């Protein structure tokens, strides 16, 4: 497996996880202004990381496949991932 | 549960601003090691979480939470660990 690809994918996963955690926190703390700011920043960084990854290694979800030929099958299959 | 019931004395001087109130609540509940005031028997009390510092994303993903105050790995407390 490509190490750089793994690292970028891990970054996307970590930022997505952080956004989910802050989402849950904000569900019970909707007036926490600092948390909202951190969430907005995290969501923006997650979006950027995802776009960077997809630009280099292809779509992370079939719904973001927008090129020809169909790029989805170029990703490693689940059994190819170590 | 009505939070006023949990902290009747502490919330008497309630600030108008809700965010400031949350911060005050944080100071009382998270940073203050004092027990919850006016607690009744047979009630369950959960202190209100407050945003302090956060783990960086990679650490959070590894630990399963981005909140250091919630980071209690399985087995940390032998009393609540089946095979601990």
Backbone of each chain as nested JSON, in Angstrom:
{
  "chains": [
    {"id": "A", "residues": [
      {"number": 1, "name": "UNK", "atoms": {"N": [0.829, -1.212, 0.0], "CA": [0.0, 0.0, 0.0], "C": [0.859, 1.256, 0.0]}},
      {"number": 2, "name": "UNK", "atoms": {"N": [0.377, 2.257, -0.692], "CA": [1.072, 3.525, -0.789], "C": [1.028, 4.261, 0.553]}},
      {"number": 3, "name": "UNK", "atoms": {"N": [2.22, 4.593, 1.073], "CA": [2.275, 5.188, 2.406], "C": [1.696, 6.595, 2.448]}},
      {"number": 4, "name": "UNK", "atoms": {"N": [2.016, 7.372, 1.405], "CA": [1.494, 8.744, 1.358], "C": [-0.028, 8.734, 1.288]}},
      {"number": 5, "name": "UNK", "atoms": {"N": [-0.564, 7.767, 0.517], "CA": [-2.016, 7.64, 0.393], "C": [-2.639, 7.312, 1.75]}},
      {"number": 6, "name": "UNK", "atoms": {"N": [-2.01, 6.369, 2.46], "CA": [-2.494, 5.988, 3.788], "C": [-2.52, 7.182, 4.731]}},
      {"number": 7, "name": "UNK", "atoms": {"N": [-1.442, 7.961, 4.671], "CA": [-1.327, 9.101, 5.587], "C": [-2.432, 10.111, 5.32]}},
      {"number": 8, "name": "UNK", "atoms": {"N": [-2.666, 10.376, 4.044], "CA": [-3.712, 11.354, 3.695], "C": [-5.092, 10.848, 4.068]}},
      {"number": 9, "name": "UNK", "atoms": {"N": [-5.301, 9.536, 3.848], "CA": [-6.599, 8.946, 4.191], "C": [-6.825, 9.022, 5.7]}},
      {"number": 10, "name": "UNK", "atoms": {"N": [-5.771, 8.762, 6.463], "CA": [-5.85, 8.815, 7.921], "C": [-6.194, 10.229, 8.372]}},
      {"number": 11, "name": "UNK", "atoms": {"N": [-5.636, 11.217, 7.683], "CA": [-5.914, 12.608, 8.035], "C": [-7.392, 12.93, 7.81]}},
      {"number": 12, "name": "UNK", "atoms": {"N": [-7.915, 12.453, 6.671], "CA": [-9.338, 12.661, 6.388], "C": [-10.177, 12.005, 7.478]}},
      {"number": 13, "name": "UNK", "atoms": {"N": [-9.819, 10.761, 7.839], "CA": [-10.574, 10.039, 8.869], "C": [-10.524, 10.77, 10.202]}},
      {"number": 14, "name": "UNK", "atoms": {"N": [-9.32, 11.258, 10.567], "CA": [-9.155, 11.929, 11.86], "C": [-9.965, 13.214, 11.915]}},
      {"number": 15, "name": "UNK", "atoms": {"N": [-9.934, 13.985, 10.821], "CA": [-10.67, 15.252, 10.816], "C": [-12.177, 15.004, 10.79]}},
      {"number": 16, "name": "UNK", "atoms": {"N": [-12.609, 13.979, 10.045], "CA": [-14.028, 13.633, 10.038], "C": [-14.481, 13.21, 11.436]}},
      {"number": 17, "name": "UNK", "atoms": {"N": [-13.636, 12.431, 12.111], "CA": [-13.968, 11.977, 13.466], "C": [-14.084, 13.159, 14.416]}},
      {"number": 18, "name": "UNK", "atoms": {"N": [-13.137, 14.101, 14.291], "CA": [-13.169, 15.28, 15.154], "C": [-14.453, 16.088, 14.91]}},
      {"number": 19, "name": "UNK", "atoms": {"N": [-14.856, 16.188, 13.646], "CA": [-16.09, 16.919, 13.323], "C": [-17.3, 16.221, 13.947]}},
      {"number": 20, "name": "UNK", "atoms": {"N": [-17.319, 14.886, 13.917], "CA": [-18.44, 14.144, 14.507], "C": [-18.477, 14.353, 16.016]}},
      {"number": 21, "name": "UNK", "atoms": {"N": [-17.285, 14.31, 16.656], "CA": [-17.208, 14.514, 18.101], "C": [-17.743, 15.898, 18.48]}},
      {"number": 22, "name": "UNK", "atoms": {"N": [-17.317, 16.912, 17.728], "CA": [-17.774, 18.271, 18.029], "C": [-19.264, 18.412, 17.737]}},
      {"number": 23, "name": "UNK", "atoms": {"N": [-19.736, 17.715, 16.704], "CA": [-21.155, 17.7, 16.387], "C": [-21.947, 17.191, 17.593]}},
      {"number": 24, "name": "UNK", "atoms": {"N": [-21.507, 16.061, 18.175], "CA": [-22.197, 15.488, 19.329], "C": [-22.135, 16.431, 20.528]}},
      {"number": 25, "name": "UNK", "atoms": {"N": [-20.965, 17.047, 20.733], "CA": [-20.805, 17.984, 21.845], "C": [-21.769, 19.158, 21.686]}},
      {"number": 26, "name": "UNK", "atoms": {"N": [-21.855, 19.669, 20.441], "CA": [-22.706, 20.839, 20.205], "C": [-24.188, 20.512, 20.323]}},
      {"number": 27, "name": "UNK", "atoms": {"N": [-24.545, 19.237, 20.124], "CA": [-25.945, 18.841, 20.301], "C": [-26.42, 19.148, 21.719]}},
      {"number": 28, "name": "UNK", "atoms": {"N": [-25.499, 19.037, 22.697], "CA": [-25.887, 19.325, 24.079], "C": [-25.386, 20.694, 24.542]}},
      {"number": 29, "name": "UNK", "atoms": {"N": [-24.561, 21.36, 23.743], "CA": [-24.021, 22.677, 24.103], "C": [-24.191, 23.651, 22.936]}},
      {"number": 30, "name": "UNK", "atoms": {"N": [-25.437, 23.887, 22.484], "CA": [-25.611, 24.696, 21.267], "C": [-25.156, 26.15, 21.417]}},
      {"number": 31, "name": "UNK", "atoms": {"N": [-24.982, 26.63, 22.638], "CA": [-24.589, 28.029, 22.829], "C": [-23.097, 28.188, 23.094]}},
      {"number": 32, "name": "UNK", "atoms": {"N": [-22.335, 27.114, 22.909], "CA": [-20.898, 27.183, 23.143], "C": [-20.224, 27.76, 21.89]}},
      {"number": 33, "name": "UNK", "atoms": {"N": [-19.98, 29.071, 21.954], "CA": [-19.492, 29.78, 20.772], "C": [-18.127, 29.254, 20.322]}},
      {"number": 34, "name": "UNK", "atoms": {"N": [-17.251, 28.978, 21.307], "CA": [-15.919, 28.514, 20.973], "C": [-15.997, 27.153, 20.274]}},
      {"number": 35, "name": "UNK", "atoms": {"N": [-16.89, 26.293, 20.764], "CA": [-17.04, 24.971, 20.149], "C": [-17.548, 25.1, 18.716]}},
      {"number": 36, "name": "UNK", "atoms": {"N": [-18.467, 26.049, 18.489], "CA": [-18.974, 26.254, 17.119], "C": [-17.835, 26.681, 16.209]}},
      {"number": 37, "name": "UNK", "atoms": {"N": [-16.985, 27.585, 16.73], "CA": [-15.852, 28.044, 15.924], "C": [-14.91, 26.895, 15.599]}},
      {"number": 38, "name": "UNK", "atoms": {"N": [-14.634, 26.056, 16.618], "CA": [-13.745, 24.913, 16.396], "C": [-14.372, 23.954, 15.39]}},
      {"number": 39, "name": "UNK", "atoms": {"N": [-15.712, 23.766, 15.501], "CA": [-16.393, 22.869, 14.568], "C": [-16.288, 23.368, 13.134]}},
      {"number": 40, "name": "UNK", "atoms": {"N": [-16.571, 24.653, 12.951], "CA": [-16.537, 25.23, 11.593], "C": [-15.15, 25.063, 10.988]}},
      {"number": 41, "name": "UNK", "atoms": {"N": [-14.129, 25.335, 11.816], "CA": [-12.756, 25.206, 11.341], "C": [-12.432, 23.754, 10.996]}},
      {"number": 42, "name": "UNK", "atoms": {"N": [-12.858, 22.83, 11.861], "CA": [-12.587, 21.409, 11.626], "C": [-13.29, 20.923, 10.363]}},
      {"number": 43, "name": "UNK", "atoms": {"N": [-14.554, 21.325, 10.198], "CA": [-15.312, 20.896, 9.023], "C": [-14.643, 21.409, 7.74]}},
      {"number": 44, "name": "UNK", "atoms": {"N": [-14.134, 22.634, 7.815], "CA": [-13.459, 23.217, 6.652], "C": [-12.18, 22.436, 6.343]}},
      {"number": 45, "name": "UNK", "atoms": {"N": [-11.427, 22.125, 7.414], "CA": [-10.178, 21.372, 7.199], "C": [-10.463, 19.962, 6.691]}},
      {"number": 46, "name": "UNK", "atoms": {"N": [-11.543, 19.346, 7.192], "CA": [-11.911, 17.999, 6.733], "C": [-12.27, 18.028, 5.252]}},
      {"number": 47, "name": "UNK", "atoms": {"N": [-12.999, 19.07, 4.857], "CA": [-13.405, 19.207, 3.452], "C": [-12.173, 19.366, 2.567]}},
      {"number": 48, "name": "UNK", "atoms": {"N": [-11.224, 20.203, 3.039], "CA": [-10.001, 20.422, 2.259], "C": [-9.197, 19.138, 2.139]}},
      {"number": 49, "name": "UNK", "atoms": {"N": [-9.07, 18.396, 3.251], "CA": [-8.301, 17.152, 3.241], "C": [-8.942, 16.148, 2.287]}},
      {"number": 50, "name": "UNK", "atoms": {"N": [-10.275, 16.09, 2.316], "CA": [-10.998, 15.161, 1.442], "C": [-10.772, 15.526, -0.029]}},
      {"number": 51, "name": "UNK", "atoms": {"N": [-10.86, 16.835, -0.317], "CA": [-10.676, 17.274, -1.706], "C": [-9.254, 16.999, -2.183]}},
      {"number": 52, "name": "UNK", "atoms": {"N": [-8.273, 17.24, -1.291], "CA": [-6.882, 16.947, -1.646], "C": [-6.71, 15.467, -1.968]}},
      {"number": 53, "name": "UNK", "atoms": {"N": [-7.29, 14.633, -1.087], "CA": [-7.154, 13.19, -1.284], "C": [-7.797, 12.773, -2.606]}},
      {"number": 54, "name": "UNK", "atoms": {"N": [-8.994, 13.269, -2.852], "CA": [-9.736, 12.838, -4.042], "C": [-9.061, 13.318, -5.316]}},
      {"number": 55, "name": "UNK", "atoms": {"N": [-8.405, 14.494, -5.209], "CA": [-7.695, 15.014, -6.379], "C": [-6.53, 14.078, -6.739]}},
      {"number": 56, "name": "UNK", "atoms": {"N": [-5.891, 13.527, -5.706], "CA": [-4.704, 12.708, -5.967], "C": [-5.013, 11.231, -6.162]}},
      {"number": 57, "name": "UNK", "atoms": {"N": [-5.983, 10.703, -5.412], "CA": [-6.16, 9.248, -5.392], "C": [-7.544, 8.785, -5.808]}},
      {"number": 58, "name": "UNK", "atoms": {"N": [-8.369, 9.694, -6.303], "CA": [-9.68, 9.27, -6.762], "C": [-10.742, 9.394, -5.687]}},
      {"number": 59, "name": "UNK", "atoms": {"N": [-11.987, 9.152, -6.074], "CA": [-13.124, 9.432, -5.194], "C": [-13.153, 8.549, -3.947]}},
      {"number": 60, "name": "UNK", "atoms": {"N": [-13.586, 9.163, -2.818], "CA": [-13.764, 8.405, -1.581], "C": [-15.162, 7.803, -1.508]}},
      {"number": 61, "name": "UNK", "atoms": {"N": [-16.088, 8.406, -2.242], "CA": [-17.44, 7.863, -2.321], "C": [-17.846, 7.846, -3.787]}},
      {"number": 62, "name": "UNK", "atoms": {"N": [-18.675, 6.872, -4.141], "CA": [-19.091, 6.773, -5.541], "C": [-19.767, 8.063, -5.991]}},
      {"number": 63, "name": "UNK", "atoms": {"N": [-20.445, 8.73, -5.03], "CA": [-21.176, 9.945, -5.393], "C": [-20.243, 11.088, -5.781]}},
      {"number": 64, "name": "UNK", "atoms": {"N": [-18.942, 10.983, -5.412], "CA": [-18.024, 12.042, -5.833], "C": [-17.244, 11.636, -7.085]}},
      {"number": 65, "name": "UNK", "atoms": {"N": [-17.658, 10.543, -7.739], "CA": [-17.054, 10.165, -9.021], "C": [-17.621, 11.064, -10.099]}},
      {"number": 66, "name": "UNK", "atoms": {"N": [-16.75, 11.829, -10.749], "CA": [-17.276, 12.741, -11.76], "C": [-16.4, 12.754, -13.014]}},
      {"number": 67, "name": "UNK", "atoms": {"N": [-15.666, 11.679, -13.226], "CA": [-14.822, 11.682, -14.411], "C": [-15.049, 10.416, -15.232]}},
      {"number": 68, "name": "UNK", "atoms": {"N": [-14.489, 10.421, -16.422], "CA": [-14.615, 9.28, -17.335], "C": [-13.214, 8.817, -17.716]}},
      {"number": 69, "name": "UNK", "atoms": {"N": [-12.873, 7.553, -17.724], "CA": [-13.755, 6.426, -17.374], "C": [-14.039, 6.355, -15.869]}},
      {"number": 70, "name": "UNK", "atoms": {"N": [-15.077, 5.648, -15.543], "CA": [-15.559, 5.474, -14.16], "C": [-14.379, 5.175, -13.234]}},
      {"number": 71, "name": "UNK", "atoms": {"N": [-14.032, 6.139, -12.301], "CA": [-12.804, 5.986, -11.518], "C": [-12.948, 5.136, -10.248]}},
      {"number": 72, "name": "UNK", "atoms": {"N": [-14.181, 4.811, -9.897], "CA": [-14.446, 4.163, -8.601], "C": [-13.674, 2.856, -8.443]}},
      {"number": 73, "name": "UNK", "atoms": {"N": [-13.574, 2.085, -9.536], "CA": [-12.937, 0.765, -9.453], "C": [-11.426, 0.84, -9.37]}},
      {"number": 74, "name": "UNK", "atoms": {"N": [-10.847, 2.053, -9.506], "CA": [-9.398, 2.2, -9.418], "C": [-8.911, 2.208, -7.97]}},
      {"number": 75, "name": "UNK", "atoms": {"N": [-9.823, 2.474, -7.025], "CA": [-9.447, 2.455, -5.61], "C": [-9.12, 1.03, -5.19]}},
      {"number": 76, "name": "UNK", "atoms": {"N": [-8.296, 0.872, -4.141], "CA": [-8.056, -0.492, -3.644], "C": [-9.364, -1.118, -3.167]}},
      {"number": 77, "name": "UNK", "atoms": {"N": [-9.544, -2.397, -3.452], "CA": [-10.718, -3.102, -2.971], "C": [-10.557, -3.354, -1.473]}},
      {"number": 78, "name": "UNK", "atoms": {"N": [-11.655, -3.595, -0.751], "CA": [-11.537, -3.787, 0.7], "C": [-10.517, -4.847, 1.069]}},
      {"number": 79, "name": "UNK", "atoms": {"N": [-10.421, -5.931, 0.269], "CA": [-9.482, -6.991, 0.627], "C": [-8.042, -6.653, 0.239]}},
      {"number": 80, "name": "UNK", "atoms": {"N": [-7.857, -5.519, -0.482], "CA": [-6.506, -5.074, -0.789], "C": [-5.909, -4.235, 0.343]}},
      {"number": 81, "name": "UNK", "atoms": {"N": [-6.768, -3.73, 1.246], "CA": [-6.302, -2.866, 2.316], "C": [-5.73, -3.72, 3.429]}},
      {"number": 82, "name": "UNK", "atoms": {"N": [-4.51, -3.374, 3.842], "CA": [-3.852, -4.152, 4.912], "C": [-4.452, -3.793, 6.26]}}
    ]},
    {"id": "B", "residues": [
      {"number": 1, "name": "UNK", "atoms": {"N": [-34.177, 16.161, 33.871], "CA": [-34.08, 16.733, 35.218], "C": [-33.808, 18.221, 35.126]}},
      {"number": 2, "name": "UNK", "atoms": {"N": [-34.482, 18.974, 35.953], "CA": [-34.287, 20.42, 35.961], "C": [-32.925, 20.749, 36.576]}},
      {"number": 3, "name": "UNK", "atoms": {"N": [-32.044, 21.416, 35.818], "CA": [-30.699, 21.7, 36.347], "C": [-30.743, 22.618, 37.564]}},
      {"number": 4, "name": "UNK", "atoms": {"N": [-31.773, 23.462, 37.634], "CA": [-31.878, 24.347, 38.794], "C": [-32.05, 23.553, 40.081]}},
      {"number": 5, "name": "UNK", "atoms": {"N": [-32.65, 22.388, 39.913], "CA": [-32.863, 21.532, 41.063], "C": [-31.533, 20.986, 41.589]}},
      {"number": 6, "name": "UNK", "atoms": {"N": [-30.622, 20.765, 40.614], "CA": [-29.333, 20.189, 40.981], "C": [-28.465, 21.218, 41.7]}},
      {"number": 7, "name": "UNK", "atoms": {"N": [-28.515, 22.453, 41.222], "CA": [-27.623, 23.478, 41.748], "C": [-28.403, 24.712, 42.204]}},
      {"number": 8, "name": "UNK", "atoms": {"N": [-29.258, 24.571, 43.18], "CA": [-30.106, 25.718, 43.528], "C": [-29.293, 26.912, 44.015]}},
      {"number": 9, "name": "UNK", "atoms": {"N": [-28.318, 26.672, 44.89], "CA": [-27.565, 27.776, 45.477], "C": [-26.62, 28.384, 44.454]}},
      {"number": 10, "name": "UNK", "atoms": {"N": [-25.982, 27.52, 43.675], "CA": [-24.951, 27.992, 42.763], "C": [-25.519, 28.818, 41.624]}},
      {"number": 11, "name": "UNK", "atoms": {"N": [-26.78, 28.582, 41.257], "CA": [-27.341, 29.266, 40.092], "C": [-28.196, 30.475, 40.464]}},
      {"number": 12, "name": "UNK", "atoms": {"N": [-28.14, 30.885, 41.71], "CA": [-28.981, 32.006, 42.121], "C": [-28.641, 33.279, 41.359]}},
      {"number": 13, "name": "UNK", "atoms": {"N": [-27.337, 33.58, 41.227], "CA": [-26.923, 34.776, 40.495], "C": [-26.707, 34.415, 39.032]}},
      {"number": 14, "name": "UNK", "atoms": {"N": [-27.797, 34.067, 38.358], "CA": [-27.716, 33.597, 36.986], "C": [-27.434, 34.756, 36.037]}},
      {"number": 15, "name": "UNK", "atoms": {"N": [-26.336, 34.706, 35.247], "CA": [-26.089, 35.773, 34.289], "C": [-27.089, 35.705, 33.138]}},
      {"number": 16, "name": "UNK", "atoms": {"N": [-27.349, 36.866, 32.512], "CA": [-28.343, 36.912, 31.451], "C": [-27.849, 36.172, 30.211]}},
      {"number": 17, "name": "UNK", "atoms": {"N": [-26.573, 36.306, 29.942], "CA": [-26.0, 35.705, 28.745], "C": [-25.895, 34.191, 28.909]}},
      {"number": 18, "name": "UNK", "atoms": {"N": [-26.468, 33.46, 27.952], "CA": [-26.509, 32.005, 28.076], "C": [-25.117, 31.401, 27.935]}},
      {"number": 19, "name": "UNK", "atoms": {"N": [-24.314, 31.97, 27.03], "CA": [-22.96, 31.446, 26.835], "C": [-22.123, 31.66, 28.09]}},
      {"number": 20, "name": "UNK", "atoms": {"N": [-22.23, 32.85, 28.666], "CA": [-21.493, 33.14, 29.897], "C": [-21.948, 32.201, 31.0]}},
      {"number": 21, "name": "UNK", "atoms": {"N": [-23.244, 31.91, 30.983], "CA": [-23.784, 30.985, 31.981], "C": [-23.147, 29.614, 31.841]}},
      {"number": 22, "name": "UNK", "atoms": {"N": [-22.996, 29.197, 30.581], "CA": [-22.383, 27.893, 30.324], "C": [-20.948, 27.87, 30.827]}},
      {"number": 23, "name": "UNK", "atoms": {"N": [-20.258, 28.984, 30.622], "CA": [-18.86, 29.06, 31.062], "C": [-18.79, 29.03, 32.587]}},
      {"number": 24, "name": "UNK", "atoms": {"N": [-19.692, 29.777, 33.231], "CA": [-19.73, 29.768, 34.704], "C": [-20.002, 28.361, 35.215]}},
      {"number": 25, "name": "UNK", "atoms": {"N": [-20.96, 27.711, 34.55], "CA": [-21.337, 26.363, 34.937], "C": [-20.122, 25.446, 34.831]}},
      {"number": 26, "name": "UNK", "atoms": {"N": [-19.354, 25.69, 33.754], "CA": [-18.146, 24.901, 33.516], "C": [-17.184, 25.069, 34.67]}},
      {"number": 27, "name": "UNK", "atoms": {"N": [-16.982, 26.306, 35.094], "CA": [-16.047, 26.573, 36.182], "C": [-16.491, 25.845, 37.44]}},
      {"number": 28, "name": "UNK", "atoms": {"N": [-17.789, 25.904, 37.694], "CA": [-18.305, 25.271, 38.902], "C": [-18.154, 23.765, 38.841]}},
      {"number": 29, "name": "UNK", "atoms": {"N": [-18.555, 23.187, 37.672], "CA": [-18.709, 21.744, 37.63], "C": [-17.442, 21.003, 37.243]}},
      {"number": 30, "name": "UNK", "atoms": {"N": [-16.681, 21.6, 36.335], "CA": [-15.542, 20.826, 35.852], "C": [-14.269, 21.151, 36.598]}},
      {"number": 31, "name": "UNK", "atoms": {"N": [-14.019, 22.424, 36.848], "CA": [-12.764, 22.798, 37.476], "C": [-12.848, 22.761, 39.002]}},
      {"number": 32, "name": "UNK", "atoms": {"N": [-14.087, 22.855, 39.519], "CA": [-14.256, 22.887, 40.95], "C": [-14.416, 21.468, 41.482]}},
      {"number": 33, "name": "UNK", "atoms": {"N": [-13.5, 21.008, 42.329], "CA": [-13.605, 19.639, 42.836], "C": [-14.656, 19.48, 43.931]}},
      {"number": 34, "name": "UNK", "atoms": {"N": [-15.338, 20.589, 44.287], "CA": [-16.369, 20.499, 45.329], "C": [-17.501, 19.58, 44.871]}},
      {"number": 35, "name": "UNK", "atoms": {"N": [-18.136, 18.865, 45.789], "CA": [-19.278, 18.036, 45.399], "C": [-20.46, 18.911, 44.963]}},
      {"number": 36, "name": "UNK", "atoms": {"N": [-21.378, 18.318, 44.214], "CA": [-22.552, 19.048, 43.744], "C": [-23.387, 19.483, 44.94]}},
      {"number": 37, "name": "UNK", "atoms": {"N": [-23.799, 20.772, 44.921], "CA": [-24.491, 21.356, 46.07], "C": [-25.948, 20.885, 46.109]}},
      {"number": 38, "name": "UNK", "atoms": {"N": [-26.443, 20.622, 47.274], "CA": [-27.857, 20.308, 47.458], "C": [-28.297, 19.01, 46.816]}},
      {"number": 39, "name": "UNK", "atoms": {"N": [-27.396, 18.067, 46.681], "CA": [-27.736, 16.802, 46.042], "C": [-28.711, 16.009, 46.913]}},
      {"number": 40, "name": "UNK", "atoms": {"N": [-29.71, 15.39, 46.238], "CA": [-30.675, 14.577, 46.973], "C": [-30.307, 13.105, 46.854]}},
      {"number": 41, "name": "UNK", "atoms": {"N": [-30.722, 12.344, 47.826], "CA": [-30.477, 10.907, 47.761], "C": [-31.287, 10.285, 46.634]}},
      {"number": 42, "name": "UNK", "atoms": {"N": [-30.792, 9.205, 46.069], "CA": [-31.415, 8.402, 45.015], "C": [-31.549, 9.145, 43.69]}},
      {"number": 43, "name": "UNK", "atoms": {"N": [-30.907, 10.303, 43.552], "CA": [-30.873, 10.974, 42.258], "C": [-29.519, 10.702, 41.614]}},
      {"number": 44, "name": "UNK", "atoms": {"N": [-29.507, 10.582, 40.304], "CA": [-28.237, 10.449, 39.585], "C": [-27.813, 11.822, 39.08]}},
      {"number": 45, "name": "UNK", "atoms": {"N": [-26.547, 12.174, 39.273], "CA": [-26.054, 13.486, 38.859], "C": [-24.917, 13.332, 37.871]}},
      {"number": 46, "name": "UNK", "atoms": {"N": [-25.02, 14.037, 36.78], "CA": [-23.945, 14.027, 35.791], "C": [-23.439, 15.452, 35.615]}},
      {"number": 47, "name": "UNK", "atoms": {"N": [-22.175, 15.738, 35.922], "CA": [-21.666, 17.093, 35.745], "C": [-21.707, 17.492, 34.276]}},
      {"number": 48, "name": "UNK", "atoms": {"N": [-21.96, 18.773, 34.03], "CA": [-22.059, 19.297, 32.678], "C": [-20.67, 19.414, 32.068]}},
      {"number": 49, "name": "UNK", "atoms": {"N": [-20.489, 18.798, 30.908], "CA": [-19.174, 18.871, 30.261], "C": [-18.94, 20.269, 29.714]}},
      {"number": 50, "name": "UNK", "atoms": {"N": [-17.667, 20.679, 29.717], "CA": [-17.324, 21.985, 29.175], "C": [-16.086, 21.86, 28.302]}},
      {"number": 51, "name": "UNK", "atoms": {"N": [-16.095, 22.625, 27.236], "CA": [-14.972, 22.561, 26.293], "C": [-13.73, 23.154, 26.939]}},
      {"number": 52, "name": "UNK", "atoms": {"N": [-12.732, 22.344, 27.196], "CA": [-11.441, 22.913, 27.612], "C": [-10.463, 22.674, 26.479]}},
      {"number": 53, "name": "UNK", "atoms": {"N": [-9.436, 21.855, 26.713], "CA": [-8.522, 21.611, 25.593], "C": [-8.982, 20.379, 24.834]}},
      {"number": 54, "name": "UNK", "atoms": {"N": [-8.551, 20.24, 23.596], "CA": [-8.926, 19.114, 22.754], "C": [-7.676, 18.408, 22.266]}},
      {"number": 55, "name": "UNK", "atoms": {"N": [-7.816, 17.105, 22.026], "CA": [-6.735, 16.372, 21.382], "C": [-6.622, 16.814, 19.924]}},
      {"number": 56, "name": "UNK", "atoms": {"N": [-5.426, 16.743, 19.351], "CA": [-5.349, 16.918, 17.896], "C": [-6.069, 15.756, 17.209]}},
      {"number": 57, "name": "UNK", "atoms": {"N": [-6.532, 15.957, 15.961], "CA": [-7.373, 14.95, 15.294], "C": [-6.791, 13.533, 15.31]}},
      {"number": 58, "name": "UNK", "atoms": {"N": [-5.471, 13.396, 15.058], "CA": [-4.886, 12.044, 14.956], "C": [-4.958, 11.34, 16.311]}},
      {"number": 59, "name": "UNK", "atoms": {"N": [-4.65, 12.081, 17.381], "CA": [-4.698, 11.491, 18.718], "C": [-6.137, 11.119, 19.058]}},
      {"number": 60, "name": "UNK", "atoms": {"N": [-7.075, 12.002, 18.698], "CA": [-8.479, 11.738, 18.975], "C": [-8.96, 10.457, 18.308]}},
      {"number": 61, "name": "UNK", "atoms": {"N": [-8.562, 10.283, 17.047], "CA": [-8.971, 9.081, 16.312], "C": [-8.414, 7.831, 16.99]}},
      {"number": 62, "name": "UNK", "atoms": {"N": [-7.189, 7.938, 17.494], "CA": [-6.561, 6.774, 18.124], "C": [-7.204, 6.464, 19.476]}},
      {"number": 63, "name": "UNK", "atoms": {"N": [-7.516, 7.532, 20.249], "CA": [-8.034, 7.338, 21.605], "C": [-9.548, 7.09, 21.627]}},
      {"number": 64, "name": "UNK", "atoms": {"N": [-10.212, 7.425, 20.514], "CA": [-11.657, 7.234, 20.474], "C": [-12.451, 8.403, 21.009]}},
      {"number": 65, "name": "UNK", "atoms": {"N": [-11.776, 9.492, 21.379], "CA": [-12.456, 10.718, 21.792], "C": [-11.489, 11.879, 21.644]}},
      {"number": 66, "name": "UNK", "atoms": {"N": [-12.03, 13.07, 21.356], "CA": [-11.137, 14.234, 21.246], "C": [-11.108, 15.015, 22.56]}},
      {"number": 67, "name": "UNK", "atoms": {"N": [-11.885, 14.534, 23.552], "CA": [-11.954, 15.239, 24.83], "C": [-11.088, 14.514, 25.868]}},
      {"number": 68, "name": "UNK", "atoms": {"N": [-9.982, 15.142, 26.32], "CA": [-9.092, 14.466, 27.275], "C": [-9.83, 14.055, 28.548]}},
      {"number": 69, "name": "UNK", "atoms": {"N": [-10.838, 14.858, 28.966], "CA": [-11.54, 14.544, 30.209], "C": [-12.413, 13.302, 30.077]}},
      {"number": 70, "name": "UNK", "atoms": {"N": [-12.69, 12.872, 28.834], "CA": [-13.499, 11.661, 28.627], "C": [-12.641, 10.463, 28.254]}},
      {"number": 71, "name": "UNK", "atoms": {"N": [-11.342, 10.693, 28.161], "CA": [-10.456, 9.624, 27.7], "C": [-10.125, 8.696, 28.857]}},
      {"number": 72, "name": "UNK", "atoms": {"N": [-10.942, 7.667, 28.988], "CA": [-10.7, 6.662, 30.022], "C": [-10.67, 5.305, 29.354]}},
      {"number": 73, "name": "UNK", "atoms": {"N": [-9.472, 4.829, 29.043], "CA": [-9.376, 3.541, 28.342], "C": [-10.019, 2.429, 29.155]}},
      {"number": 74, "name": "UNK", "atoms": {"N": [-10.565, 1.431, 28.449], "CA": [-11.161, 0.283, 29.12], "C": [-10.121, -0.364, 30.024]}},
      {"number": 75, "name": "UNK", "atoms": {"N": [-10.446, -0.562, 31.276], "CA": [-9.508, -1.168, 32.213], "C": [-8.849, -0.157, 33.12]}},
      {"number": 76, "name": "UNK", "atoms": {"N": [-9.093, 1.15, 32.885], "CA": [-8.463, 2.175, 33.715], "C": [-8.958, 2.07, 35.152]}},
      {"number": 77, "name": "UNK", "atoms": {"N": [-10.253, 1.756, 35.293], "CA": [-10.838, 1.625, 36.619], "C": [-11.197, 0.157, 36.858]}},
      {"number": 78, "name": "UNK", "atoms": {"N": [-10.429, -0.547, 37.695], "CA": [-10.643, -1.995, 37.862], "C": [-12.051, -2.34, 38.348]}},
      {"number": 79, "name": "UNK", "atoms": {"N": [-12.68, -1.401, 39.114], "CA": [-14.001, -1.683, 39.656], "C": [-15.016, -1.894, 38.54]}},
      {"number": 80, "name": "UNK", "atoms": {"N": [-14.876, -1.159, 37.43], "CA": [-15.842, -1.235, 36.341], "C": [-15.31, -2.037, 35.16]}},
      {"number": 81, "name": "UNK", "atoms": {"N": [-14.327, -2.857, 35.407], "CA": [-13.76, -3.675, 34.34], "C": [-14.006, -5.133, 34.644]}},
      {"number": 82, "name": "UNK", "atoms": {"N": [-14.697, -5.818, 33.746], "CA": [-15.095, -7.195, 33.992], "C": [-13.876, -8.081, 34.17]}},
      {"number": 83, "name": "UNK", "atoms": {"N": [-12.939, -7.956, 33.223], "CA": [-11.773, -8.841, 33.268], "C": [-10.53, -8.099, 33.765]}},
      {"number": 84, "name": "UNK", "atoms": {"N": [-10.739, -7.008, 34.487], "CA": [-9.607, -6.198, 34.929], "C": [-8.901, -6.797, 36.146]}}
    ]}
  ]
}
